[in-house]
């Protein structure tokens, strides 16, 4: 059967107003998916949070306790600097002073990193710096160079590394060697299911990167290393900055850098939007007195930098260095001479860090003293009591008197005595940090055993006498261990617990 023919309806006349309304509604329906996609794209691009991560000079004296919440509230720190060992070119060292293993014992670095992670923080290790030889400059074998970088990454379980490249480390051959090695390392990390962020920290002038810095950046991109960003060392402008404020110089340098980053990426076929190029930029000022005598980065300059960084959505702010974030004091005569332990200007303690720590859209960036323990904490941490066989230091006893700098283990953590103490439980709750004689250094780490001592043959040396005066070179024996005096001493017990070997007049001798 055929369908009945439709009945014709009278035609309606459409006014221009109705036509316009239909077009607006239709246009909105078409545009809505694109608008939603644009919003989602912008949200996706903002996944990487802005952050503050100050540099810490690991080998400087006095030691900066980046792991201690009473000292630093920064959630992330950049530890510097790993360089080539003076004895083995392809062997990493901390400033030529410590190997990775001796840094663990000499300055308790592994434990302090574990403590920061226990609080919810994280570390980036920086290779290079202004002094000594960055590994790529000294180690000419690319395979060994990659292995050296990998050994540091593995030792500290890193997810981020930094290359502070200055002087000889910026030559073309070295830049290519470094980039080739890092490409291999980044590929190895990806194959293991891990992501490794790579930062480039480079000197700038008011017109941006130097030609050497551009060489380093281009080499990394050409080798297809995934770069987290370029961190500008906005300091020491020299004669090129004469007559201009630090704030003005910094803004010129960073604006020029953003353009250079976009150009470098375009060379390898990646187009960066105006917004995304800024997300590849970070800034590190030298707080207080700079190496250039007439340059001083004041707190007002820090506020200007913070405002600029927020307006342009920089990826990260840092500073050189957390060690210097305090006034030098009345005994420091010439503040134009740069110190590695104070800023050279009038400021309150941690003033720069406190200000810059507000530059974050990551709620976890400021860490607290309480957080879950890191994976590097020994499994015995769940046991009911401390085990002497897996504790690096003596287990605390209420019946023992501890001198300043003594180290003990209590509830699977290592504590350092701030002054003479007896009977004060290391983890006893207190109202303020100054109420306890103990400082929490960090957790007992997996695989630790008691610190070994050298045992001397019976009767090899005279027994130490507390009332006797000893001078440099004198040798004694105490509790089966042989010691040699480093300087004049009387009453200082050989083998007393100290955090730094330089604090004791006695040096343990090898087994005789």
C-alpha positions, 0 to 999 in steps of 0.5 A, a space after each residue: 500500500 502506498 502511504 497517504 500524501 501529506 497534508 500541506 501546511 500553511 507556510 509561516 513567515 519568518 521575521 528577521 528577529 526570528 532568523 537572527 535568534 536561530 542563527 545565534 542558538 545554532 552558532 552557540 551549539 556549534 561553538 560549544 564543543 570547541 569552547 569546551 575543548 579549548 578550556 580542557 586544553 588550557 587545563 591540560 597545559 597547566 598540569 605542571 605547577 609553578 614551584 619554588 626550589 632554592 639551591 643548597 650548597 651541600 658542601 658549604 660550612 656551616 651545614 645548611 639543614 634543608 631537611 629540618 622544618 625549623 630551618 626550611 619550609 621549602 618543599 623542594 630543593 636543588 642540591 649542588 654540586 656534583 662534579 668530576 672527581 679529581 682522581 677519576 674523571 668519570 666518577 661523580 663527587 660532591 664538589 670534589 670533597 665527597 664521593 656519593 658514599 662518603 657524603 652519606 657518612 661524612 655529612 649524612 646526606 642520604 639520611 637528610 634527603 630521606 628526612 625531607 622526603 619523609 616530610 613530603 618534599 623532594 630533591 633535584 641534584 645539580 651537576 656543574 656549578 661555577 667551580 671544578 669540572 662538570 662530568 661531561 667536561 672531564 669524562 670524554 667517554 659517552 658511555 662512562 659519562 651516561 653511567 656516571 649520571 645514572 649512578 647519581 640518579 639511582 643512588 638518590 632515586 631522583 626524578 629531576 636533575 639540573 645542569 648548571 653549566 658555566 665556562 668550559 662546560 659550555 663548549 660545543 663538543 662538551 655540550 654534544 657529549 652531555 646531551 648524548 649521554 643524557 638522551 641515553 639516560 632519559 631513554 633508560 629511565 623511560 624504559 624502566 617506567 620512570 620519568 626524569 625531568 632535566 633542567 638547564 641552568 645557564 648564565 644570562 645577560 640583559 639580552 638573554 642567553 649567551 652564545 655558549 648557553 644557546 649552544 648547550 640548549 640547542 645540543 640538548 634539543 637536537 639530541 631529543 632530550 626532553 627539557 623541563 625548562 631553562 633556568 636563568 642565572 639572573 645575576 652578575 650583569 657587570 658593565 652591561 647593566 650599569 645604570 639600571 635596576 636589578 628588577 629592570 635587568 631581570 625582566 629584560 633578561 627573562 623576556 629575551 630568554 623566553 624568545 630564545 627558548 621559542 626559537 630553539 624549539 622551532 629549530 627542532 620543529 616544535 612551535 611554542 605558544 606565547 604562554 607555553 614558552 614562559 612555562 619553559 622558563 625559570 629564574 635564579 637570582 643571587 640574593 643580597 650582594 652579588 659577585 659584581 660589587 655594585 649589584 645587590 639583589 634586595 627584598 624589593 627586587 625579590 618582590 618585583 621578580 615574584 610579581 613578574 613571575 606570577 604575571 608571566 606564569 614562569 615554571 619555577 623560581 629558585 635562589 642562590 642560595 638557601 645557605 645565604 638567606 640571612 644577615 651576615 652579622 656585626 662581625 662580618 666587616 666588609 659585606 661587599 665581599 660575598 659570603 657563602 653563608 650570609 647575604 650581605 644585606 640587612 634582612 630577617 632570617 629566611 626572608 627571601 625563602 619565605 617570600 619566594 615560597 609563596 610562588 606556587 600553585 602546588 599545595 604540597 610545595 610547602 612541607 611540614 614536619 609530619 608525613 609518611 616515611 619514605 620507601 628508603 626507610 628500613 623495613 625494621 621501622 615497623 618493629 616494636 623496638 630498635 635493632 642494634 644490628 641495623 642501627 648506625 649509631 647507639 640506641 638512646 638510653 635514659 641512663 647515658 649522658 650525651 655530649 653535644 653532637 652525639 648521634 643516637 637511634 630512637 624509634 628507627 630515626 637518627 637524632 643529633 644532640 644540640 647540647 649536653 643531655 641526659 634522660 631527655 627522650 629524643 622524640 618527646 613532644 615539645 611545644 617549641 623546637 628550642 625545648 628539646 636537646 635533640 634534632 631529628 636528622 632522618 630515618 634509619 635507612 635500609 641496609 644500615 649497620 653499626 658504624 665500624 671502628 678500627 680495632 688496634 692490637 692489644 697494647 699497641 699504644 698507651 691507654 688514653 688518660 682523661 687528665 693527661 695533656 696531648 699534642 698533635 701527633 700523640 697516639 693513644 688507645 681507648 676501648 680497643 681503638 687507636 687514635 691520633 691527636 690532631 691538636 692540643 687536647 685534654 679531657 676530650 674523649 676519643 671516639 665521642 659521637 660528633 656530626 662532623 669529623 672536624 669537631 673532634 681532636 682525635 682521628 681513628 687510626 687503621 687497624 695496626 
